[in-house]
Amino acid sequence: MRKNVILCLVIFLIGLSAPGHAQFYEKPKRASVALEHGAHRLGRRTDAMMETWRNYGLGQFIHWGVYAIPGGQWNGKAYPGAAEWIRAWNEMPRDEYDQLYKQFNPKDFDAKKWARQAKEMGAKYMLITTKHHDGFCLWPSKYTDYTIENSPYKKDIVGDLVKAYTAEGIDVYLYFSIIDWNHPGYRSQIKSDDERPAYEEFKQFTRNQLVELLDLYPETKGLWFDGTWDKAWVEQAEFADELGKELRSMIPSLIIGSRFRADEKGNRHFDANGDMMGDYEQGWERKIPANIGVLNGNDWDCVMTIPENQWGYNSNWKGHVKSSNELLEMLIRCVSMDGNFVLNFGPDGLGNIRPEETERAADIGKWMKKNGEAIHDCGYAGLDEQNWGYFTKSRTNGKTYLLVTNVPVTGGLTVKVPKDKEIAKVYPLAFPNQSLKLEKTGKYDYFIRLNEKNTDSIAVFVLEYKGEDESDSDNFQEPKI
C-alpha cells in the first residue's frame, strides 16, 4: 500500500513538471489498436515552425480558378451549391466547362495588391488553391496540359502569389485537391479490378504534382488538402502515408493538416486509437468549437466564408452575409481557444477581389492595427469564458487580454480568476494609464466598471495580476450549504 502511494505521488509530480498546457489537454488512456499507418506522433509538435503556425491568429484563404468565370450561374440558372463545384451540376455541360480555361485571362490580377491587402488586414498566413476539384492548375505543371500556361493569361499565378506574399512577410500554404475531374485515371471509388491500373496512374500523377509544387516553391510552409473523402483515396493508407513522408523529407518543417490521409482501418482525421493524424485538426470548416475541452489539446484552425457557403466567386451572394463585427468575434473566439481563424476570399474571373470582401478586410485591418496585440502570438488564457466576451493570453509578453464583444447592461464585467491570482489593475489596451475601477465581490471574483469612453464595438483591455507579495488579505466567508 505504501509503495502504491509513493508511486502515485511520483507520477503526480512528474505530471506537474511536464511541459505543455493545463489539465484540460490530458487525454484518457485507452486500449491501443496496432496500426502501421495511424498517427506517428502523440501530442503537439513543439518545433519552431509549428510554434509560428500556432501564433498566426489570422489567415487568409483564396479560392480561385476557372469556376470564377461562370460565377455560380449558367444559362440564366443559379447553381444551388458552392460556386467552385459547378462542374458537378447536371445543368453544367462538362465539355463546355472544360473549355472555359481558354477564356481565363484575369487582366486585373495583381499579386502585390492582394498581398498588401492581406497584410493590412493583419493576416500572417495565406492559402491559395493551386488546383481545385476541376483539376485546372494555377501553376505551369509539366504533368498536364490543363494549366494556366495554356490559358490566354499564361503567367504562373501560384509563383507570383508566393513571391508577393512572402515579400510582405506572410507565410504561404498551398491548397491541393486530391479530386481531379480532368484526369482520366481519377475515380471516386474503385468498382472493379479493371479500374485499378488507371487509378495507379492517377496516384503517381498526384505524387508528381505535389513534389513539383514543393520543388517550384520551396518557400511553402505547408499543404492544405481537400477532396480526401473519396473511398478510393481512403483505401490508399500506405501510399498516402509514404507520400506524406516524402513531402516532409523535402521540407522537414512542412505543416500538413489532419484531412490528408486515412489509417488502414479507414479512419480519417483521427486514427482507430483516436489520435490525430497530421499536425493540426482540420475539421472546423465554417464552424467553431463549442469550448476548448472538445479539442483535446490539438492545434486547430477554422476556415470561414463571408456568405454562408461560397468559397469561389459567386456573382450573387444569397442568404446571410457576415458583418465585419461577426467575423471579428469569430476571430477572437478562435484565438481564445488556441486556434487560428482563416477568412476566405473568392476573386472574380478578371482577378478582382469583390467589394464586400475588400470592405470586410479593411474593417478587420482597422481593428487589428489597434488591437492586434491581443490576437497575434496569443492563445488560451486559462480563464472561464464570460457572456461579455473572451480572454486571450500572449505567449510572448504574458499579458492577459479581455476582449469585450457584448457590453453588459450593468456597465461592468465580471471576472473570476484562478485561486492563486489577484487582479492588480485593468486598463484599455490603447490607454495604459486609464485604469478601470475594480470591485472585489468574492475571494476570486471581481466586478470591473467600464468607462463611458470605451465605445469601440469590440473593446480590448489588459488585465495585470498582483505579485505574490501584493496579495490582499480580504477574507470572504464562503456560504454554508
C-alpha positions in Angstrom: 0.0 0.0 0.0 2.8 2.4 1.0 4.6 1.6 -2.3 1.5 2.3 -4.3 1.0 5.7 -2.6 4.6 6.7 -3.3 4.3 5.6 -6.9 1.2 7.7 -7.4 2.9 10.7 -5.8 5.9 10.3 -8.1 3.6 10.1 -11.2 1.6 13.2 -10.0 4.8 15.2 -9.5 6.1 14.2 -13.0 2.8 15.4 -14.4 3.1 18.7 -12.7 6.6 19.3 -14.1 5.8 18.1 -17.6 5.9 20.8 -20.3 2.7 21.8 -22.2 -0.7 23.1 -21.3 -3.1 22.7 -18.4 -5.1 19.7 -17.3 -7.8 20.1 -19.9 -5.3 18.9 -22.5 -4.8 15.5 -20.9 -6.4 12.6 -22.7 -7.8 9.5 -21.1 -5.8 6.3 -21.7 -7.4 3.6 -23.9 -6.6 0.3 -25.4 -4.4 0.6 -28.4 -5.1 -0.8 -31.9 -1.9 -1.9 -33.7 -1.6 0.5 -36.7 1.1 0.9 -39.2 -0.4 4.0 -40.8 -2.1 5.7 -37.9 -0.7 8.7 -36.0 3.1 8.9 -35.9 3.2 11.4 -33.1 1.2 11.9 -30.0 0.6 15.4 -28.7 1.5 18.7 -30.2 4.5 19.4 -32.4 7.0 21.6 -30.5 9.3 22.8 -33.3 9.8 26.4 -34.2 7.7 26.3 -37.4 4.7 24.8 -35.6 5.0 27.5 -32.9 5.0 30.1 -35.7 1.8 28.5 -37.1 0.3 28.5 -33.6 0.9 32.2 -33.2 -0.6 33.4 -36.5 -4.0 34.2 -35.2 -5.4 35.4 -38.5 -5.0 33.9 -42.0 -6.5 34.4 -45.5 -7.8 31.7 -47.8 -8.1 32.3 -51.6 -10.3 30.1 -53.8 -9.7 31.0 -57.4 -9.8 29.2 -60.7 -11.8 28.9 -64.0 -15.0 28.5 -61.9 -14.8 32.2 -61.3 -15.9 32.7 -65.0 -19.4 31.3 -64.6 -19.6 32.6 -61.0 -22.2 30.2 -59.9 -24.5 30.9 -62.9 -25.1 29.1 -66.2 -27.5 29.8 -69.0 -29.6 32.0 -66.7 -29.8 29.4 -63.9 -28.2 29.6 -60.5 -26.2 26.7 -59.2 -27.5 25.9 -55.7 -24.2 24.8 -54.3 -20.8 26.4 -53.7 -19.6 28.0 -57.0 -16.4 26.0 -57.3 -18.4 22.8 -57.6 -20.5 24.0 -60.6 -18.9 21.4 -62.9 -20.6 18.7 -60.9 -24.0 20.2 -61.6 -26.2 18.3 -64.1 -27.1 21.7 -65.7 -23.4 22.3 -66.5 -22.2 20.6 -69.7 -18.8 19.0 -68.8 -17.3 19.6 -72.2 -18.2 23.3 -72.1 -16.8 23.7 -68.6 -13.6 22.0 -69.6 -13.1 24.6 -72.3 -13.5 27.6 -70.0 -9.8 27.8 -69.4 -9.4 29.2 -72.9 -11.3 32.3 -71.6 -9.4 32.6 -68.4 -7.5 35.9 -68.7 -7.5 37.8 -65.4 -6.1 41.0 -66.7 -6.8 42.8 -63.4 -4.9 40.3 -61.2 -2.2 42.0 -59.1 -0.5 39.6 -56.7 1.2 42.5 -54.9 -2.1 44.3 -54.4 -3.7 41.1 -52.9 -0.7 40.7 -50.6 -0.8 44.3 -49.4 -4.5 44.0 -48.6 -3.9 40.8 -46.6 -1.1 42.4 -44.7 -3.2 45.5 -43.9 -6.0 43.1 -42.7 -3.5 41.6 -40.2 -3.1 38.1 -41.9 0.0 36.2 -41.0 -0.5 33.3 -43.4 -2.4 32.6 -46.6 -3.7 29.5 -48.5 -4.1 29.5 -52.3 -6.0 26.9 -54.4 -3.2 25.6 -56.7 -6.0 23.4 -58.2 -9.5 22.6 -57.2 -11.6 19.6 -58.0 -11.9 20.5 -61.6 -8.1 19.9 -62.0 -7.2 23.2 -63.5 -3.7 24.2 -62.3 -2.8 27.8 -61.5 0.8 26.9 -62.0 2.5 25.5 -65.2 2.6 21.9 -64.3 4.5 19.7 -66.6 2.3 16.7 -65.9 -0.9 18.0 -67.6 -1.9 20.5 -70.3 -4.8 21.7 -68.2 -2.8 24.6 -66.7 -2.6 28.4 -66.6 0.2 28.2 -69.1 -2.3 27.1 -71.8 -4.8 29.8 -70.9 -4.7 33.3 -72.5 -3.1 34.6 -69.3 -0.2 32.2 -69.4 1.7 33.5 -66.4 2.4 31.5 -63.3 -0.2 32.7 -60.8 1.0 30.5 -57.9 4.5 31.7 -58.4 3.5 35.3 -58.4 1.4 34.9 -55.2 4.2 33.0 -53.4 6.6 35.8 -54.2 4.3 38.7 -53.4 3.0 37.3 -50.1 6.5 36.2 -48.9 7.8 39.7 -49.7 5.1 41.1 -47.3 6.1 38.7 -44.5 3.1 36.5 -44.9 3.7 32.7 -44.9 2.2 30.8 -47.9 0.4 27.4 -47.7 -0.7 25.5 -50.8 -4.2 24.1 -51.2 -4.3 20.9 -53.3 -7.3 18.9 -54.2 -6.9 15.1 -54.4 -10.1 15.0 -56.5 -9.3 15.8 -60.1 -12.2 15.5 -62.5 -9.9 16.3 -65.5 -7.6 13.3 -65.1 -8.7 10.1 -66.9 -7.5 7.9 -64.1 -9.4 9.6 -61.3 -12.0 7.6 -59.5 -14.1 8.4 -56.5 -14.3 4.7 -55.8 -12.7 1.7 -57.5 -15.6 -0.6 -58.5 -13.6 -3.4 -60.1 -10.0 -4.6 -60.5 -10.1 -3.4 -64.1 -10.1 0.2 -62.8 -7.0 -0.2 -60.7 -4.4 0.4 -63.4 -5.9 3.7 -64.3 -6.1 4.7 -60.6 -2.5 3.7 -60.1 -1.6 6.2 -62.9 -3.6 8.8 -61.1 -1.9 8.2 -57.8 1.5 8.7 -59.5 0.3 11.8 -61.2 -0.9 13.2 -57.8 2.5 12.4 -56.3 4.3 14.0 -59.2 2.3 17.2 -58.9 2.9 17.6 -55.2 6.6 17.0 -55.5 6.6 19.5 -58.4 4.9 22.2 -56.2 7.5 21.9 -53.4 10.3 21.9 -56.0 9.0 25.0 -57.6 8.0 26.9 -54.5 10.4 25.9 -51.6 9.1 28.9 -49.6 6.0 26.8 -49.0 5.3 26.4 -45.3 2.6 23.7 -45.6 0.0 21.8 -47.6 -3.8 22.0 -47.2 -5.5 19.0 -48.7 -9.1 18.8 -50.0 -11.2 16.0 -51.6 -9.7 13.3 -49.5 -13.0 11.7 -48.5 -13.4 9.7 -51.7 -13.5 5.9 -50.9 -10.7 5.3 -53.5 -8.3 7.6 -51.7 -9.3 6.4 -48.2 -8.2 3.0 -49.3 -4.7 4.3 -50.1 -3.5 4.4 -46.5 0.0 3.1 -47.2 0.5 5.2 -50.4 -0.7 8.4 -48.7 1.4 7.8 -45.6 4.6 7.2 -47.7 3.8 10.2 -49.8 3.4 12.4 -46.7 6.8 11.2 -45.5 8.4 12.0 -48.9 6.9 15.5 -48.9 8.1 16.1 -45.4 11.6 15.0 -46.4 11.7 17.7 -49.0 10.7 20.4 -46.4 11.3 19.0 -42.9 9.3 21.7 -41.2 6.3 21.2 -43.6 2.9 21.5 -41.9 0.1 19.2 -43.0 -3.4 19.1 -41.5 -5.4 16.1 -40.4 -7.5 15.6 -43.5 -4.7 14.4 -45.8 -5.0 10.6 -45.3 -6.8 7.8 -43.5 -5.4 4.9 -41.5 -5.6 1.3 -42.7 -9.0 1.0 -40.9 -10.5 3.8 -43.0 -10.5 6.4 -40.2 -9.9 10.0 -41.3 -8.5 12.9 -39.2 -8.2 10.6 -36.1 -7.0 7.0 -36.3 -8.5 3.9 -34.8 -7.0 4.9 -31.4 -8.5 8.4 -31.5 -5.1 10.0 -32.2 -4.8 12.8 -34.7 -3.1 12.1 -38.0 -1.4 15.4 -39.0 -0.1 18.5 -37.4 -3.4 20.2 -36.6 -7.1 19.4 -36.6 -8.7 20.4 -39.9 -12.3 19.6 -39.2 -13.5 23.1 -38.3 -14.8 24.3 -41.7 -17.4 27.1 -41.3 -17.9 26.2 -37.6 -16.2 26.9 -34.3 -15.8 24.5 -31.3 -18.3 25.0 -28.5 -15.5 25.1 -25.9 -11.8 24.3 -25.6 -12.4 21.0 -23.9 -13.7 19.3 -27.1 -10.4 19.9 -28.8 -8.4 17.5 -26.5 -5.4 19.7 -26.7 -5.0 19.6 -30.5 -3.8 22.5 -32.6 -6.6 23.6 -34.9 -7.9 26.3 -37.2 -11.2 27.4 -38.5 -11.7 28.3 -42.2 -14.7 30.6 -42.7 -16.6 32.1 -45.6 -18.3 35.5 -45.6 -21.5 34.3 -47.1 -22.9 31.0 -45.7 -21.4 28.6 -48.3 -19.5 30.3 -51.1 -15.7 29.8 -51.5 -15.1 30.5 -55.1 -16.5 33.6 -56.8 -20.3 33.7 -57.0 -21.8 36.7 -58.7 -24.9 36.5 -56.5 -24.5 36.1 -52.8 -27.7 34.8 -51.2 -28.8 34.4 -47.6 -26.9 35.7 -44.6 -23.6 37.6 -45.3 -21.5 38.0 -42.2 -20.7 41.5 -41.0 -17.2 42.7 -40.1 -18.1 42.5 -36.4 -19.3 38.9 -36.7 -16.1 37.9 -38.3 -14.0 39.7 -35.7 -15.9 37.9 -32.9 -15.2 34.6 -34.7 -11.5 35.5 -34.9 -11.4 36.4 -31.2 -13.3 33.3 -30.2 -10.9 31.0 -32.1 -7.8 32.6 -30.7 -9.3 32.4 -27.2 -9.4 28.6 -27.6 -5.8 28.3 -29.0 -6.9 28.3 -32.7 -6.3 30.3 -35.8 -9.1 31.9 -37.9 -8.8 31.9 -41.7 -11.1 34.1 -43.8 -11.9 33.2 -47.3 -11.8 35.4 -50.4 -13.2 34.4 -53.9 -11.8 36.7 -56.6 -13.8 37.1 -59.9 -12.7 36.0 -63.3 -10.7 39.1 -64.0 -8.7 38.9 -60.8 -10.6 41.4 -58.7 -11.4 40.8 -55.0 -15.1 41.7 -54.7 -16.1 45.0 -52.9 -17.8 43.2 -50.0 -14.6 41.2 -49.2 -12.5 44.3 -49.5 -14.8 46.2 -47.1 -14.5 43.3 -44.5 -10.7 43.2 -44.9 -10.4 46.9 -44.3 -12.7 46.9 -41.2 -10.8 43.9 -39.7 -7.5 45.6 -40.5 -8.5 48.9 -38.8 -9.4 47.0 -35.7 -6.3 44.8 -35.8 -4.0 47.8 -36.1 -5.2 49.0 -32.7 -5.8 45.6 -31.1 -3.7 43.0 -32.9 -1.5 42.6 -29.8 -4.4 40.6 -28.3 -4.6 38.3 -31.3 -1.1 37.7 -32.7 1.1 35.4 -30.6 -1.9 34.8 -28.3 -4.0 31.8 -27.2 -6.0 30.3 -24.3 -5.7 32.4 -21.1 -6.9 29.7 -18.6 -9.9 31.7 -17.5 -13.6 30.8 -17.7 -15.4 32.2 -20.8 -17.8 35.0 -19.9 -21.0 36.2 -21.5 -19.5 39.6 -22.2 -16.7 38.3 -24.4 -13.4 36.4 -24.3 -9.9 36.2 -22.8 -6.6 35.7 -24.7 -3.1 35.5 -23.3 0.1 36.5 -25.0 2.7 33.8 -25.5 5.4 36.4 -25.8 4.8 39.1 -23.1 2.5 37.0 -20.8 -0.3 39.6 -20.7 -3.9 38.6 -20.4 -6.5 40.5 -22.6 -10.2 41.0 -22.1 -12.0 41.3 -25.5 -15.4 42.7 -24.9 -17.9 41.8 -27.6 -21.1 42.3 -25.6 -21.2 45.2 -23.0 -23.5 44.1 -20.2 -26.3 46.4 -19.1 -24.6 46.7 -15.7 -21.8 48.7 -17.3 -19.2 46.3 -15.9 -17.5 43.0 -16.4 -17.5 40.1 -14.0 -14.2 38.1 -13.9 -13.3 35.0 -11.9 -9.5 34.5 -11.5 -7.6 31.3 -10.5 -7.1 30.6 -6.8 -3.5 31.7 -6.9 -4.2 35.0 -8.6 -5.4 38.5 -7.7 -6.0 41.4 -10.1 -3.8 44.4 -9.7 -5.3 46.5 -12.4 -7.3 46.5 -15.7 -6.8 49.2 -18.4 -7.7 49.8 -22.0 -5.1 48.4 -24.4 -4.9 51.8 -26.2 -4.7 53.8 -22.9 -2.4 52.1 -20.4 -2.7 55.0 -17.9 -6.5 54.8 -17.6 -7.1 52.1 -15.0 -10.7 50.9 -14.6 -12.3 50.7 -11.2 -12.0 47.2 -9.5 -14.6 45.9 -7.0 -13.9 42.6 -5.3 -17.1 40.6 -5.0 -15.7 37.4 -3.7 -12.5 35.6 -2.9 -11.6 35.2 -6.6 -14.4 37.3 -8.2 -14.3 40.9 -9.4 -16.6 43.5 -10.9 -14.8 45.8 -13.3 -16.5 49.0 -14.1 -16.3 50.3 -17.7 -15.9 53.9 -18.6 -18.3 55.6 -21.0 -15.3 56.3 -23.2 -14.9 52.6 -24.0 -17.1 52.8 -27.0 -15.3 50.5 -29.5 -17.6 47.9 -31.0 -15.1 45.3 -29.6 -13.1 46.9 -26.9 -9.8 45.3 -25.6 -8.5 45.7 -22.1 -5.3 44.4 -20.4 -5.5 42.5 -17.1 -2.5 42.5 -14.8 -2.1 40.3 -11.8 -0.6 41.2 -8.4 2.7 39.7 -7.4 2.8 37.2 -4.5 3.8 39.9 -2.0 0.9 42.1 -3.0 -2.0 39.8 -2.3 -4.9 41.3 -0.4 -5.9 39.8 2.9 -9.7 40.1 2.4 -11.5 37.2 3.9 -14.7 36.4 2.1 -16.8 34.0 4.0 -17.9 31.0 1.9 -21.7 30.2 2.2 -22.5 27.2 4.3 -24.8 24.7 2.5 
